[in-house]
Amino acid sequence: MAAEPVWSVDPRTGKPRERVATEATAEDVDRSVRAAHGVREALADRSVRAALLRTAADLLDGAGEQIIETADAETALGPVRLTGELARTTAQLRAFAEVVEEGSFLDIRIDPPDPGAVPPRPDLRRWKIPLGVVAVYAASNFPLAFSVPGGDTASALAAGCPVVVKAHPDHPATSELCASLLRRAAVKAGLPEDVLVLVHGFDAGVELVRHPLVAAAGFTGSVRGGRALFDAAAARPVPIPFHGELGSLNPVVLTTAAVEERAEEIGAGLAGSMTLGAGQFCTKPGFVLAPSGEAGDRFLAALASGVSAAGPAVLLDHRMREAFVTGVAERAALGGVESPVAPGAVGAHTVGAGVLAVDAGRLTGTRGEGDDGHHLLLEECFGPVTVVARYDSRTEITEVLSRLPGNLTATLQIAERGEDEDAAPLLAELTPLAGRVLVNGWPTGVAVAAAQHHGGPYPATTSTSTSVGATAIERWLRPVTYQSTPDRLLPPELRDGNPLGLPRR
C-alpha cells in the first residue's frame, strides 16, 4: 500500500495548501529510530551539545520570517503571537546550552570510603547518564515552543539523547522547515544530522512509542491521545517513561474580599487570559469560582464585556472547531447554566468566545437533583470559553475543589489591601491540585526559568516532571553509581581532583 500524503491545510478556509511529506510506514519508523540510535555516542561531548543548541537557535532566528509566515498559514495564530513564540523557543535552546556547560544537571555525588562506618562504606560515585533515543510528540497549539524545536527536543538533546519527532498534522510544513534547520545545525556543530529525525502520521506515532530502541517519550496533547500512548508505553515488554501533558482546567478562585475590592479589574484580566490565543493555551483559565451577590455581578459583567470585545477567532483546525462548538452547546444545555456571552460557531470557519455561568451548588449536589451531566463543567473545553460557578459560602468552594482533577495551574485572587482571611486556607486547598499556583496573576504565559514547573497531578501530566525550565532535562537521564572503581576507569566527570571543574557534592 502506498504511503498516504501529508497536506498542509489553511485553518482559515479548511483548504489544503500544499503536499509536504508522506506518512511514515512501520519500516520508515524503524529506520528513523535506528538512525537516531546509531548516533548516540556523537552526543557524548557536552561542549558539542551546547554548540548544537546555540547553532540551532541562531539558524531558527535567521529563518524567522519564513518560519513565522509558514506557521501562521498553518495555524492562524498570527505573526505577533508566533514572533513571541519563536523568541521563546530560541531562548530556551540557548538556556539549555548554558545548563549543559554548567553541569549541575549531572547531579554528581561522591562519598569517599569509610571503613570505620557501620556498615563500612565503600567509595561511591554517582552521576546521571542519558537514557537513549527520545520520542517527541509535537503539540498542535505551539508549533514551535512545544513542537519540533521545542522544550522536549531541546532538553533531550541537552541530556545527550537523540530525538525522533512525530510531527503534528496541523503544521507539517512548519515541522519540516524546523527539522531541516535543526539537522543543519547538527552538521555545523560537527554532529550527524540524525541526532534529530522527523516522521509524520498517526500510525507512525503508535509505532514510535512501541519501538524497542526508544527509551522515553514526551507528549503534549489531548487526554485521549496521550493516555493511549501512555498505556502503550507501559504495555511494552520493556516499559519506558512517558512524560505526557494531557489536559488542564486551570481553576481560578476569587475571594469575596478580592471581588469587592476590584471586581472590574479581575473581570477584565480574566477575559484577556481566557481569550488569549483563541483560548488554545494549555494554561487557559477554564473554570472560575466567584462569589454571588452584587460584587460578583460586577465581576461577571466586566468579564462578559471583555469577552464580547474579543471578536471571532479561527481555531487550529476544523476538527477542533467542531469539538468546541459541540462541547459548549452540551454545557450550555445543562440545567441552570446561563450564557452571559454565548460561545459557539460564527460563520463557517470561526468561533465566538463565551462565558457560561452556574450556581456552584449544581456542582456539589446541594442544589438540583443528581449530577445531570454537570460534571462536564469540570472538564476542559479547548477553546475560548470559561465556566463561572457562583458560590454562597466557603463550604461550597471546598466542595467544588474536591471534585476537580489535577491541573497545570491553579489561581487565587485575593484582596491586595488589608487582610484577606480566606487567602491562606484557600492557597492550601489549591496547592494539591496543580503544579503551579498563582496569587493575583493569570496562568497564561509560562516563564522559561530554573524555578518553573509546568506539570501537575494527572490528567495534567502523567509524571511529576516539568516540561519547561532547566529541570526538564531530568526526564531524559538516569542515575548510575560506580563503586570502588579505580580512578583511571572512571568517567572524567567523577575522577579525583575534579579535572572538569564540575559542581559536585
C-alpha positions as a Python dict, from the first residue, in 0.01 Angstrom:
ca = {
    (1, 'M'): (0, 0, 0),
    (2, 'A'): (136, 345, -96),
    (3, 'A'): (218, 585, 185),
    (4, 'E'): (-51, 847, 246),
    (5, 'P'): (34, 1208, 157),
    (6, 'V'): (66, 1472, 429),
    (7, 'W'): (-101, 1801, 341),
    (8, 'S'): (-58, 2144, 491),
    (9, 'V'): (-407, 2289, 549),
    (10, 'D'): (-517, 2651, 593),
    (11, 'P'): (-739, 2662, 905),
    (12, 'R'): (-892, 2992, 787),
    (13, 'T'): (-1050, 2817, 490),
    (14, 'G'): (-1013, 2445, 556),
    (15, 'K'): (-845, 2404, 217),
    (16, 'P'): (-516, 2220, 152),
    (17, 'R'): (-216, 2447, 92),
    (18, 'E'): (49, 2204, -28),
    (19, 'R'): (164, 1847, -2),
    (20, 'V'): (470, 1847, 222),
    (21, 'A'): (552, 1485, 307),
    (22, 'T'): (421, 1129, 326),
    (23, 'E'): (313, 939, 633),
    (24, 'A'): (582, 712, 769),
    (25, 'T'): (530, 338, 744),
    (26, 'A'): (639, 96, 1015),
    (27, 'E'): (956, 39, 815),
    (28, 'D'): (1017, 413, 794),
    (29, 'V'): (981, 449, 1170),
    (30, 'D'): (1220, 160, 1227),
    (31, 'R'): (1480, 318, 1001),
    (32, 'S'): (1438, 656, 1170),
    (33, 'V'): (1476, 519, 1522),
    (34, 'R'): (1775, 306, 1427),
    (35, 'A'): (1939, 604, 1259),
    (36, 'A'): (1895, 813, 1573),
    (37, 'H'): (2010, 528, 1797),
    (38, 'G'): (2323, 489, 1588),
    (39, 'V'): (2449, 841, 1661),
    (40, 'R'): (2415, 840, 2041),
    (41, 'E'): (2789, 840, 2105),
    (42, 'A'): (2831, 1154, 1896),
    (43, 'L'): (2634, 1346, 2159),
    (44, 'A'): (2862, 1243, 2445),
    (45, 'D'): (3071, 1562, 2434),
    (46, 'R'): (2892, 1832, 2634),
    (47, 'S'): (3065, 2117, 2454),
    (48, 'V'): (2942, 1984, 2119),
    (49, 'R'): (2588, 1956, 2254),
    (50, 'A'): (2600, 2316, 2370),
    (51, 'A'): (2725, 2422, 2027),
    (52, 'L'): (2439, 2231, 1862),
    (53, 'L'): (2177, 2406, 2075),
    (54, 'R'): (2319, 2754, 2014),
    (55, 'T'): (2362, 2691, 1642),
    (56, 'A'): (2004, 2568, 1618),
    (57, 'A'): (1883, 2884, 1790),
    (58, 'D'): (2084, 3101, 1552),
    (59, 'L'): (1953, 2923, 1243),
    (60, 'L'): (1593, 2944, 1365),
    (61, 'D'): (1632, 3316, 1432),
    (62, 'G'): (1791, 3364, 1090),
    (63, 'A'): (1495, 3194, 921),
    (64, 'G'): (1243, 3369, 1145),
    (65, 'E'): (1046, 3544, 871),
    (66, 'Q'): (992, 3220, 676),
    (67, 'I'): (910, 3021, 991),
    (68, 'I'): (651, 3273, 1111),
    (69, 'E'): (490, 3301, 768),
    (70, 'T'): (465, 2924, 734),
    (71, 'A'): (338, 2868, 1088),
    (72, 'D'): (75, 3140, 1054),
    (73, 'A'): (-50, 2991, 728),
    (74, 'E'): (-98, 2654, 903),
    (75, 'T'): (-225, 2766, 1246),
    (76, 'A'): (-380, 3115, 1208),
    (77, 'L'): (-209, 3210, 1535),
    (78, 'G'): (-90, 3540, 1388),
    (79, 'P'): (255, 3695, 1337),
    (80, 'V'): (262, 3873, 1675),
    (81, 'R'): (195, 3556, 1874),
    (82, 'L'): (432, 3349, 1660),
    (83, 'T'): (712, 3606, 1680),
    (84, 'G'): (697, 3580, 2058),
    (85, 'E'): (685, 3202, 2041),
    (86, 'L'): (992, 3187, 1818),
    (87, 'A'): (1182, 3413, 2058),
    (88, 'R'): (1082, 3189, 2347),
    (89, 'T'): (1191, 2879, 2153),
    (90, 'T'): (1536, 3008, 2065),
    (91, 'A'): (1588, 3147, 2416),
    (92, 'Q'): (1502, 2802, 2550),
    (93, 'L'): (1762, 2637, 2327),
    (94, 'R'): (2028, 2882, 2444),
    (95, 'A'): (1928, 2835, 2806),
    (96, 'F'): (1979, 2460, 2778),
    (97, 'A'): (2322, 2521, 2624),
    (98, 'E'): (2411, 2702, 2947),
    (99, 'V'): (2268, 2417, 3153),
    (100, 'V'): (2485, 2168, 2964),
    (101, 'E'): (2801, 2373, 3012),
    (102, 'E'): (2741, 2446, 3382),
    (103, 'G'): (2698, 2075, 3460),
    (104, 'S'): (2478, 2068, 3771),
    (105, 'F'): (2226, 1854, 3582),
    (106, 'L'): (2471, 1564, 3609),
    (107, 'D'): (2397, 1562, 3985),
    (108, 'I'): (2745, 1435, 4074),
    (109, 'R'): (2768, 1296, 4429),
    (110, 'I'): (3080, 1141, 4578),
    (111, 'D'): (3102, 952, 4908),
    (112, 'P'): (3465, 867, 4997),
    (113, 'P'): (3528, 526, 5156),
    (114, 'D'): (3487, 496, 5534),
    (115, 'P'): (3595, 154, 5664),
    (116, 'G'): (3501, 259, 6018),
    (117, 'A'): (3136, 326, 5935),
    (118, 'V'): (2873, 73, 6040),
    (119, 'P'): (2832, -93, 5799),
    (120, 'P'): (3160, 0, 5625),
    (121, 'R'): (3114, 238, 5331),
    (122, 'P'): (3296, 177, 5002),
    (123, 'D'): (3393, 452, 4758),
    (124, 'L'): (3070, 559, 4581),
    (125, 'R'): (3046, 797, 4286),
    (126, 'R'): (2708, 882, 4134),
    (127, 'W'): (2606, 1080, 3827),
    (128, 'K'): (2339, 1078, 3558),
    (129, 'I'): (2364, 948, 3204),
    (130, 'P'): (2132, 985, 2901),
    (131, 'L'): (1855, 730, 2853),
    (132, 'G'): (1884, 694, 2475),
    (133, 'V'): (1652, 779, 2188),
    (134, 'V'): (1364, 1005, 2293),
    (135, 'A'): (1033, 1016, 2103),
    (136, 'V'): (878, 1363, 2099),
    (137, 'Y'): (513, 1417, 2006),
    (138, 'A'): (457, 1771, 1880),
    (139, 'A'): (172, 1987, 2011),
    (140, 'S'): (-99, 2145, 1797),
    (141, 'N'): (-120, 2479, 1979),
    (142, 'F'): (253, 2560, 1994),
    (143, 'P'): (403, 2489, 1650),
    (144, 'L'): (746, 2598, 1774),
    (145, 'A'): (783, 2601, 2154),
    (146, 'F'): (623, 2258, 2209),
    (147, 'S'): (692, 2101, 1873),
    (148, 'V'): (996, 2012, 1660),
    (149, 'P'): (1240, 2268, 1809),
    (150, 'G'): (1057, 2296, 2143),
    (151, 'G'): (1131, 2218, 2504),
    (152, 'D'): (1114, 1839, 2483),
    (153, 'T'): (1359, 1833, 2193),
    (154, 'A'): (1589, 2095, 2346),
    (155, 'S'): (1605, 1923, 2685),
    (156, 'A'): (1654, 1577, 2532),
    (157, 'L'): (1941, 1693, 2311),
    (158, 'A'): (2089, 1875, 2610),
    (159, 'A'): (2077, 1549, 2805),
    (160, 'G'): (2265, 1374, 2523),
    (161, 'C'): (1965, 1190, 2376),
    (162, 'P'): (1892, 1174, 2001),
    (163, 'V'): (1534, 1266, 1916),
    (164, 'V'): (1271, 1132, 1679),
    (165, 'V'): (984, 1381, 1649),
    (166, 'K'): (634, 1283, 1543),
    (167, 'A'): (507, 1596, 1367),
    (168, 'H'): (160, 1729, 1444),
    (169, 'P'): (-74, 1714, 1143),
    (170, 'D'): (-182, 2076, 1196),
    (171, 'H'): (157, 2220, 1098),
    (172, 'P'): (356, 1970, 888),
    (173, 'A'): (526, 2233, 670),
    (174, 'T'): (644, 2424, 978),
    (175, 'S'): (770, 2096, 1121),
    (176, 'E'): (962, 2009, 807),
    (177, 'L'): (1119, 2355, 795),
    (178, 'C'): (1226, 2349, 1160),
    (179, 'A'): (1355, 1991, 1139),
    (180, 'S'): (1571, 2082, 839),
    (181, 'L'): (1720, 2374, 1035),
    (182, 'L'): (1796, 2156, 1339),
    (183, 'R'): (1957, 1890, 1120),
    (184, 'R'): (2164, 2160, 950),
    (185, 'A'): (2266, 2290, 1294),
    (186, 'A'): (2386, 1942, 1386),
    (187, 'V'): (2615, 1926, 1084),
    (188, 'K'): (2751, 2276, 1152),
    (189, 'A'): (2828, 2169, 1511),
    (190, 'G'): (3016, 1862, 1386),
    (191, 'L'): (2741, 1609, 1458),
    (192, 'P'): (2549, 1364, 1239),
    (193, 'E'): (2220, 1512, 1118),
    (194, 'D'): (2033, 1210, 1253),
    (195, 'V'): (2055, 1340, 1609),
    (196, 'L'): (1707, 1462, 1507),
    (197, 'V'): (1471, 1277, 1276),
    (198, 'L'): (1114, 1372, 1180),
    (199, 'V'): (824, 1138, 1099),
    (200, 'H'): (460, 1202, 1010),
    (201, 'G'): (135, 1011, 1060),
    (202, 'F'): (-91, 871, 1332),
    (203, 'D'): (28, 515, 1282),
    (204, 'A'): (387, 635, 1296),
    (205, 'G'): (319, 779, 1640),
    (206, 'V'): (197, 444, 1767),
    (207, 'E'): (488, 256, 1611),
    (208, 'L'): (729, 505, 1762),
    (209, 'V'): (628, 455, 2124),
    (210, 'R'): (643, 78, 2077),
    (211, 'H'): (986, 68, 1913),
    (212, 'P'): (1231, -129, 2131),
    (213, 'L'): (1511, 127, 2081),
    (214, 'V'): (1303, 421, 2201),
    (215, 'A'): (1397, 485, 2563),
    (216, 'A'): (1148, 757, 2667),
    (217, 'A'): (876, 979, 2526),
    (218, 'G'): (746, 1333, 2567),
    (219, 'F'): (392, 1427, 2464),
    (220, 'T'): (173, 1737, 2464),
    (221, 'G'): (-186, 1694, 2353),
    (222, 'S'): (-526, 1554, 2443),
    (223, 'V'): (-619, 1326, 2731),
    (224, 'R'): (-748, 1061, 2491),
    (225, 'G'): (-441, 1055, 2265),
    (226, 'G'): (-191, 1091, 2547),
    (227, 'R'): (-348, 821, 2759),
    (228, 'A'): (-345, 577, 2466),
    (229, 'L'): (27, 635, 2411),
    (230, 'F'): (97, 625, 2786),
    (231, 'D'): (-75, 286, 2808),
    (232, 'A'): (121, 163, 2506),
    (233, 'A'): (448, 275, 2668),
    (234, 'A'): (359, 85, 2985),
    (235, 'A'): (248, -226, 2796),
    (236, 'R'): (579, -274, 2614),
    (237, 'P'): (791, -578, 2705),
    (238, 'V'): (1028, -317, 2848),
    (239, 'P'): (815, -24, 2967),
    (240, 'I'): (956, 325, 2921),
    (241, 'P'): (899, 662, 3089),
    (242, 'F'): (619, 859, 2921),
    (243, 'H'): (608, 1226, 3013),
    (244, 'G'): (271, 1338, 2884),
    (245, 'E'): (88, 1669, 2922),
    (246, 'L'): (-275, 1578, 2861),
    (247, 'G'): (-523, 1842, 2974),
    (248, 'S'): (-598, 2102, 3238),
    (249, 'L'): (-897, 2303, 3362),
    (250, 'N'): (-674, 2559, 3541),
    (251, 'P'): (-922, 2665, 3812),
    (252, 'V'): (-941, 3018, 3948),
    (253, 'V'): (-1081, 3106, 4290),
    (254, 'L'): (-1189, 3462, 4365),
    (255, 'T'): (-1226, 3551, 4731),
    (256, 'T'): (-1516, 3773, 4830),
    (257, 'A'): (-1273, 4037, 4953),
    (258, 'A'): (-1088, 4039, 4620),
    (259, 'V'): (-1405, 4086, 4417),
    (260, 'E'): (-1540, 4356, 4647),
    (261, 'E'): (-1210, 4541, 4611),
    (262, 'R'): (-1151, 4513, 4233),
    (263, 'A'): (-1431, 4328, 4052),
    (264, 'E'): (-1385, 4511, 3722),
    (265, 'E'): (-1009, 4465, 3716),
    (266, 'I'): (-1037, 4092, 3781),
    (267, 'G'): (-1310, 4051, 3519),
    (268, 'A'): (-1104, 4229, 3253),
    (269, 'G'): (-791, 4033, 3343),
    (270, 'L'): (-970, 3700, 3322),
    (271, 'A'): (-1124, 3793, 2986),
    (272, 'G'): (-781, 3869, 2843),
    (273, 'S'): (-632, 3547, 2978),
    (274, 'M'): (-907, 3308, 2866),
    (275, 'T'): (-932, 3452, 2513),
    (276, 'L'): (-556, 3476, 2457),
    (277, 'G'): (-465, 3273, 2151),
    (278, 'A'): (-835, 3195, 2099),
    (279, 'G'): (-839, 3008, 2430),
    (280, 'Q'): (-598, 2748, 2295),
    (281, 'F'): (-333, 2774, 2566),
    (282, 'C'): (-286, 2468, 2785),
    (283, 'T'): (-296, 2711, 3081),
    (284, 'K'): (-622, 2883, 2983),
    (285, 'P'): (-832, 2950, 3296),
    (286, 'G'): (-1135, 2737, 3213),
    (287, 'F'): (-1319, 2732, 3545),
    (288, 'V'): (-1378, 3008, 3799),
    (289, 'L'): (-1529, 3008, 4147),
    (290, 'A'): (-1672, 3355, 4209),
    (291, 'P'): (-1896, 3488, 4486),
    (292, 'S'): (-2263, 3556, 4432),
    (293, 'G'): (-2406, 3895, 4527),
    (294, 'E'): (-2357, 4249, 4399),
    (295, 'A'): (-1976, 4238, 4376),
    (296, 'G'): (-1995, 3907, 4192),
    (297, 'D'): (-2242, 4063, 3949),
    (298, 'R'): (-1994, 4343, 3878),
    (299, 'F'): (-1718, 4089, 3814),
    (300, 'L'): (-1937, 3886, 3577),
    (301, 'A'): (-2041, 4198, 3385),
    (302, 'A'): (-1677, 4304, 3340),
    (303, 'L'): (-1582, 3953, 3229),
    (304, 'A'): (-1871, 3944, 2979),
    (305, 'S'): (-1776, 4284, 2843),
    (306, 'G'): (-1415, 4181, 2789),
    (307, 'V'): (-1507, 3852, 2625),
    (308, 'S'): (-1762, 4018, 2397),
    (309, 'A'): (-1490, 4251, 2272),
    (310, 'A'): (-1263, 3963, 2171),
    (311, 'G'): (-1423, 3911, 1830),
    (312, 'P'): (-1442, 3590, 1624),
    (313, 'A'): (-1138, 3360, 1617),
    (314, 'V'): (-1002, 3085, 1394),
    (315, 'L'): (-910, 2767, 1582),
    (316, 'L'): (-616, 2548, 1490),
    (317, 'D'): (-817, 2316, 1269),
    (318, 'H'): (-1176, 2237, 1178),
    (319, 'R'): (-1182, 1925, 1391),
    (320, 'M'): (-1104, 2133, 1699),
    (321, 'R'): (-1362, 2389, 1591),
    (322, 'E'): (-1632, 2123, 1573),
    (323, 'A'): (-1531, 1981, 1911),
    (324, 'F'): (-1550, 2329, 2063),
    (325, 'V'): (-1892, 2405, 1912),
    (326, 'T'): (-2029, 2070, 2027),
    (327, 'G'): (-1871, 2099, 2370),
    (328, 'V'): (-2005, 2444, 2454),
    (329, 'A'): (-2351, 2351, 2325),
    (330, 'E'): (-2362, 2046, 2555),
    (331, 'R'): (-2257, 2256, 2853),
    (332, 'A'): (-2495, 2543, 2778),
    (333, 'A'): (-2787, 2299, 2759),
    (334, 'L'): (-2739, 2174, 3115),
    (335, 'G'): (-2994, 2270, 3377),
    (336, 'G'): (-2928, 2601, 3549),
    (337, 'V'): (-2649, 2704, 3309),
    (338, 'E'): (-2671, 3058, 3175),
    (339, 'S'): (-2473, 3218, 2894),
    (340, 'P'): (-2381, 3579, 2974),
    (341, 'V'): (-2188, 3563, 2645),
    (342, 'A'): (-2288, 3267, 2429),
    (343, 'P'): (-1989, 3078, 2287),
    (344, 'G'): (-2013, 2887, 1962),
    (345, 'A'): (-1986, 2894, 1584),
    (346, 'V'): (-1955, 3225, 1399),
    (347, 'G'): (-1963, 3179, 1024),
    (348, 'A'): (-1814, 2878, 851),
    (349, 'H'): (-1461, 2890, 989),
    (350, 'T'): (-1458, 3095, 1310),
    (351, 'V'): (-1592, 3075, 1664),
    (352, 'G'): (-1703, 3328, 1921),
    (353, 'A'): (-1568, 3338, 2275),
    (354, 'G'): (-1814, 3294, 2559),
    (355, 'V'): (-1889, 3267, 2928),
    (356, 'L'): (-2111, 3009, 3096),
    (357, 'A'): (-2240, 3067, 3449),
    (358, 'V'): (-2394, 2827, 3701),
    (359, 'D'): (-2466, 2811, 4073),
    (360, 'A'): (-2186, 2624, 4250),
    (361, 'G'): (-2448, 2411, 4421),
    (362, 'R'): (-2519, 2244, 4088),
    (363, 'L'): (-2167, 2103, 4105),
    (364, 'T'): (-2189, 1980, 4463),
    (365, 'G'): (-2534, 1823, 4465),
    (366, 'T'): (-2668, 2076, 4717),
    (367, 'R'): (-2898, 2233, 4460),
    (368, 'G'): (-3084, 2031, 4200),
    (369, 'E'): (-3105, 1654, 4190),
    (370, 'G'): (-2812, 1435, 4095),
    (371, 'D'): (-2534, 1521, 3855),
    (372, 'D'): (-2745, 1556, 3538),
    (373, 'G'): (-2429, 1590, 3329),
    (374, 'H'): (-2289, 1885, 3522),
    (375, 'H'): (-1956, 1702, 3554),
    (376, 'L'): (-1890, 1837, 3201),
    (377, 'L'): (-1842, 2179, 3355),
    (378, 'L'): (-1544, 2039, 3547),
    (379, 'E'): (-1374, 1909, 3231),
    (380, 'E'): (-1154, 2106, 2994),
    (381, 'C'): (-1321, 2251, 2685),
    (382, 'F'): (-1042, 2350, 2446),
    (383, 'G'): (-1107, 2696, 2305),
    (384, 'P'): (-1228, 3041, 2417),
    (385, 'V'): (-1479, 2961, 2692),
    (386, 'T'): (-1474, 2968, 3069),
    (387, 'V'): (-1726, 2848, 3328),
    (388, 'V'): (-1810, 3069, 3625),
    (389, 'A'): (-1953, 2880, 3925),
    (390, 'R'): (-2103, 3123, 4178),
    (391, 'Y'): (-2073, 3025, 4543),
    (392, 'D'): (-2261, 3137, 4852),
    (393, 'S'): (-2021, 3005, 5115),
    (394, 'R'): (-1665, 2888, 5179),
    (395, 'T'): (-1802, 2538, 5220),
    (396, 'E'): (-1918, 2538, 4859),
    (397, 'I'): (-1569, 2636, 4741),
    (398, 'T'): (-1417, 2343, 4928),
    (399, 'E'): (-1680, 2100, 4799),
    (400, 'V'): (-1627, 2203, 4436),
    (401, 'L'): (-1247, 2197, 4463),
    (402, 'S'): (-1267, 1843, 4600),
    (403, 'R'): (-1424, 1735, 4271),
    (404, 'L'): (-1158, 1880, 4043),
    (405, 'P'): (-897, 1669, 3861),
    (406, 'G'): (-524, 1752, 3856),
    (407, 'N'): (-417, 2071, 3680),
    (408, 'L'): (-117, 2252, 3541),
    (409, 'T'): (-214, 2569, 3726),
    (410, 'A'): (-445, 2699, 3996),
    (411, 'T'): (-501, 3070, 4055),
    (412, 'L'): (-612, 3256, 4367),
    (413, 'Q'): (-728, 3616, 4352),
    (414, 'I'): (-718, 3780, 4695),
    (415, 'A'): (-753, 4132, 4834),
    (416, 'E'): (-449, 4348, 4774),
    (417, 'R'): (-525, 4595, 5053),
    (418, 'G'): (-570, 4476, 5407),
    (419, 'E'): (-615, 4124, 5534),
    (420, 'D'): (-800, 3854, 5343),
    (421, 'E'): (-883, 3581, 5590),
    (422, 'D'): (-963, 3331, 5313),
    (423, 'A'): (-621, 3365, 5145),
    (424, 'A'): (-412, 3118, 5348),
    (425, 'P'): (-668, 2834, 5373),
    (426, 'L'): (-760, 2859, 5004),
    (427, 'L'): (-395, 2858, 4899),
    (428, 'A'): (-353, 2538, 5100),
    (429, 'E'): (-658, 2383, 4928),
    (430, 'L'): (-534, 2473, 4579),
    (431, 'T'): (-177, 2350, 4626),
    (432, 'P'): (-257, 1975, 4592),
    (433, 'L'): (-447, 2043, 4269),
    (434, 'A'): (-174, 2190, 4049),
    (435, 'G'): (193, 2214, 3964),
    (436, 'R'): (195, 2595, 3960),
    (437, 'V'): (-13, 2805, 4199),
    (438, 'L'): (-56, 3177, 4127),
    (439, 'V'): (-173, 3458, 4352),
    (440, 'N'): (-319, 3771, 4192),
    (441, 'G'): (-198, 3682, 3844),
    (442, 'W'): (-314, 3488, 3538),
    (443, 'P'): (-177, 3149, 3428),
    (444, 'T'): (-138, 3205, 3053),
    (445, 'G'): (228, 3264, 2982),
    (446, 'V'): (489, 3026, 3124),
    (447, 'A'): (828, 3177, 3201),
    (448, 'V'): (1127, 2966, 3097),
    (449, 'A'): (1324, 2974, 3421),
    (450, 'A'): (1510, 2748, 3659),
    (451, 'A'): (1232, 2757, 3920),
    (452, 'Q'): (950, 2698, 3672),
    (453, 'H'): (727, 2391, 3692),
    (454, 'H'): (497, 2308, 3402),
    (455, 'G'): (324, 1989, 3505),
    (456, 'G'): (78, 1870, 3764),
    (457, 'P'): (-128, 1582, 3901),
    (458, 'Y'): (-299, 1356, 3647),
    (459, 'P'): (-453, 1425, 3397),
    (460, 'A'): (-246, 1743, 3369),
    (461, 'T'): (59, 1522, 3327),
    (462, 'T'): (147, 1153, 3355),
    (463, 'S'): (457, 1216, 3568),
    (464, 'T'): (579, 1456, 3835),
    (465, 'S'): (827, 1623, 3599),
    (466, 'T'): (822, 1962, 3428),
    (467, 'S'): (837, 2022, 3054),
    (468, 'V'): (950, 2384, 3094),
    (469, 'G'): (1260, 2517, 3266),
    (470, 'A'): (1606, 2383, 3340),
    (471, 'T'): (1491, 2076, 3532),
    (472, 'A'): (1305, 1945, 3225),
    (473, 'I'): (1637, 1781, 3136),
    (474, 'E'): (1596, 1538, 3427),
    (475, 'R'): (1330, 1343, 3235),
    (476, 'W'): (1587, 1205, 2993),
    (477, 'L'): (1855, 1095, 3242),
    (478, 'R'): (1906, 806, 3480),
    (479, 'P'): (2147, 776, 3775),
    (480, 'V'): (2442, 538, 3782),
    (481, 'T'): (2676, 476, 4077),
    (482, 'Y'): (3031, 344, 4041),
    (483, 'Q'): (3156, 157, 4349),
    (484, 'S'): (3523, 102, 4435),
    (485, 'T'): (3623, 183, 4076),
    (486, 'P'): (3987, 276, 4002),
    (487, 'D'): (4023, 644, 3916),
    (488, 'R'): (4164, 570, 3569),
    (489, 'L'): (3849, 378, 3477),
    (490, 'L'): (3604, 644, 3591),
    (491, 'P'): (3448, 899, 3356),
    (492, 'P'): (3642, 1228, 3379),
    (493, 'E'): (3340, 1385, 3548),
    (494, 'L'): (3386, 1157, 3851),
    (495, 'R'): (3763, 1142, 3886),
    (496, 'D'): (3967, 1264, 4181),
    (497, 'G'): (4068, 1626, 4159),
    (498, 'N'): (3755, 1716, 3956),
    (499, 'P'): (3951, 1772, 3630),
    (500, 'L'): (3648, 1923, 3451),
    (501, 'G'): (3562, 2161, 3735),
    (502, 'L'): (3203, 2043, 3763),
    (503, 'P'): (2966, 2106, 4054),
    (504, 'R'): (2964, 1805, 4287),
    (505, 'R'): (2858, 1705, 4634),
}
